[in-house]
Amino acid sequence: MLLLSIVAWFTLALGSGPACLGKGDDETPPEELPPTEEQSTDPSTLPEDPPPEVLPEPEPLCAEHDPAGDLLDDRDLVLFLRFGTTTCDDSDLGHHGILNGTLTPTKDRFLSENAASSFDGTSSSVRVPLSTTLGESFTLAAWVKPSTKKTQIVARTGASVTTAISLQLTAKEQVSATLHTAGTTITLTGGTYATEVWSSIVLTYNGTQAALYLNGTQVATSELRGVLAGPPSELLIGTRLGIAADTFAGPIDDLRLYTRGLDAAGVRALHEETGADNIPPETTLVEKPATLGNQKDIVFTFTSNEANVGFQCDLDTSGWAPCLSGLTYPGLADGQHTFLVRAVDVAGNQDATPASHTFTVETLPPETEWTGTLPGLSASATQSFTFRCNETGCTFACSLDGTDFATCTSGQTSRNLADGSHQLLVRATDAAGNLDQSPAEHTWTVDTTPPTSPYARIVVASTRRHDVEVELASDDATSGVAGHCLKETPEQPTVNHACWTPIEETLVFEGTAVFQLSEGTGRKVVYAWFRDKAGNLSAYVTASVKVLP
């Protein structure tokens, strides 16, 4: 009945503004002072504020509250606020919190409902009167989940600048603390916090050394001696009264105050403290295949953000089955596959969003094809080739005359080719990495040299006939002599000129031809050209004859 009364009372208090837990109905929040730029960045340098209004003592509700008996370590524990639906102290000393403004119950780091309290960033705070003296040692610890990056108070022993203890987050995403002893002030700053993520922050002092921890790891330390200034008589949580800009924004949970300085192992134990675990683990794929590949034996490695978890895997909706990181699927068939893996922690929580990877296995090699016209014999030392692949996303490699294959593209141009035979090989590699094992191949001949040693002679020196026999000869070592042209003018003929007489190509040509001279008498000159199979023309030679009346 008492617990139901507490919850019902707290619910009424949260909905009624000032009538919150441990706070008088007639209380007026302290007046806020406009913050300066310096106040919004470094709480240790804030000017003195007017003393906060004296708040009424906690109502009898918390006086009847039974401390929890499941604390991790309650030795020298003088304050333990679990928050959620109460600001009551779960230590044995009854340091119950007095609420100012409104706190909103929310989920804690274990996702338990109404187990932490969210501060609104402007007016929410809790004041805890302390009957215990903090002397030469203490530990102040809390779990926080800031909703924004700004300078914001977690807890401090009073509102003045020279207060003994101040623990806060900075706008530069660091954790910071300031401690005052008699005549000595130190500031510790370190670590990097994240917004919307639960973090544990701990400040310890053992009489000779102060240390600041973030998530169980020490981020700053300094020598310090002496009794804390004050001595502190209260703890302000989430605010420095009168400075709204420095009010904490986000949930706070499990705030503890000890009268001894915990060592590193004790701090670590606080950070690793467990509750009713209903937080599912997260699963991350570490090693996975490319989205498109030609390997049929596939390996997956994976991990989780929790220790001592098991894993379950599923390939192509075949069903979940226990598995270990380093799982290998041998001999997968060509086609698309989807792999899922989820972690399962020791509490039985399963990752509700398994890590997944969809990939395609393709082992069929591509085919390389020529496009355009391929030369068989060319009179040019420059030649371009176009080609394609029967798949999309192919790359190509070319080899000319037995050289190593090198990257090339369609339109590949070879220049300064020597006369003679040449061979070009082109092979495609598809997007999966498969190589064409039967490259496209083409062989052609380059002949840029015209026929040599042209010769022409009319067999008679004079004649009364206009048809004369001409002896002809020429050589061509590459493609062979393939034609000759006879005419009585020296202009070089085109390849389609009517003067050309084709012959069966031969490397060495010797023969005769009958040429019809123009009308008239006198000396006639005949010009002779030779053409090889590639189309190269020789220089002309002449032969003459006298036509008698």
Secondary structure as GFF3:
##gff-version 3
##sequence-region A 1 549
A	DSSP	alpha_helix	2	15	.	.	.	ID=ss1
A	DSSP	three_ten_helix	43	45	.	.	.	ID=ss2
A	DSSP	alpha_helix	60	63	.	.	.	ID=ss3
A	DSSP	beta_strand	77	81	.	.	.	ID=ss4
A	DSSP	beta_strand	98	100	.	.	.	ID=ss5
A	DSSP	beta_strand	104	106	.	.	.	ID=ss6
A	DSSP	beta_strand	116	120	.	.	.	ID=ss7
A	DSSP	beta_strand	125	129	.	.	.	ID=ss8
A	DSSP	beta_strand	138	144	.	.	.	ID=ss9
A	DSSP	beta_strand	152	156	.	.	.	ID=ss10
A	DSSP	beta_strand	165	169	.	.	.	ID=ss11
A	DSSP	beta_strand	175	181	.	.	.	ID=ss12
A	DSSP	beta_strand	184	190	.	.	.	ID=ss13
A	DSSP	beta_strand	199	205	.	.	.	ID=ss14
A	DSSP	beta_strand	209	214	.	.	.	ID=ss15
A	DSSP	beta_strand	217	223	.	.	.	ID=ss16
A	DSSP	beta_strand	234	237	.	.	.	ID=ss17
A	DSSP	three_ten_helix	244	246	.	.	.	ID=ss18
A	DSSP	beta_strand	249	258	.	.	.	ID=ss19
A	DSSP	alpha_helix	264	271	.	.	.	ID=ss20
A	DSSP	beta_strand	283	287	.	.	.	ID=ss21
A	DSSP	beta_strand	292	293	.	.	.	ID=ss22
A	DSSP	beta_strand	298	304	.	.	.	ID=ss23
A	DSSP	beta_strand	310	315	.	.	.	ID=ss24
A	DSSP	beta_strand	321	323	.	.	.	ID=ss25
A	DSSP	beta_strand	327	329	.	.	.	ID=ss26
A	DSSP	beta_strand	335	344	.	.	.	ID=ss27
A	DSSP	beta_strand	355	361	.	.	.	ID=ss28
A	DSSP	beta_strand	368	371	.	.	.	ID=ss29
A	DSSP	beta_strand	377	378	.	.	.	ID=ss30
A	DSSP	beta_strand	383	389	.	.	.	ID=ss31
A	DSSP	beta_strand	395	400	.	.	.	ID=ss32
A	DSSP	beta_strand	406	408	.	.	.	ID=ss33
A	DSSP	beta_strand	412	414	.	.	.	ID=ss34
A	DSSP	beta_strand	420	429	.	.	.	ID=ss35
A	DSSP	beta_strand	440	446	.	.	.	ID=ss36
A	DSSP	beta_strand	452	458	.	.	.	ID=ss37
A	DSSP	beta_strand	462	463	.	.	.	ID=ss38
A	DSSP	beta_strand	467	475	.	.	.	ID=ss39
A	DSSP	beta_strand	481	487	.	.	.	ID=ss40
A	DSSP	beta_strand	500	506	.	.	.	ID=ss41
A	DSSP	beta_strand	508	516	.	.	.	ID=ss42
A	DSSP	beta_strand	522	532	.	.	.	ID=ss43
A	DSSP	beta_strand	541	547	.	.	.	ID=ss44
###
